[in-house]
Amino acid sequence: MSYAVLKMIHVTSVIISYLLFSLRSMWMMQGSAVLQQRWVKITPHLVDTVLLVSAITLATRIQQDPIHDPWLSAKVAGLFVYIGLGMMALKFGRTRKTRISAWIGAQAVFLYIVLVALTKNPVLLF
């Protein structure tokens, strides 16, 4: 598979993953029962698996790794923070305020990850 196809798969899965997170967050804020539907619980995991596999494949293909490439380290660290905030926003936040605060934080971390990916610079100074 070519680099261009892998990158397209990766970017597409990033977009779908983000859209699913945003949709699930809106449903959470509305208290919607849709969150309990089977497809809502399974689909994000499938998309995120494609996202992770494509990310690892791309990093391997371009011979970069988080240990030697600071921008990739920043993306991986950001991903862990994003996942933690997402879990707090959608599942573990005890109050609505906590969930919304975590959701806002996740948005900021997602933006950081995207900017690092685009600039290859882990220290973004605006």
Secondary structure, 3 states (H helix, E strand, C coil): CCHHHHHHHHHHHHHHHHHHHHHHHHHHHHCCHHHHCHHHHHHHHHHHHHHHHHHHHHHHHCCCCCCCCHHHHHHHHHHHHHHHHHHHHHHHCCCHHHHHHHHHHHHHHHHHHHHHHHHCCCCCCC
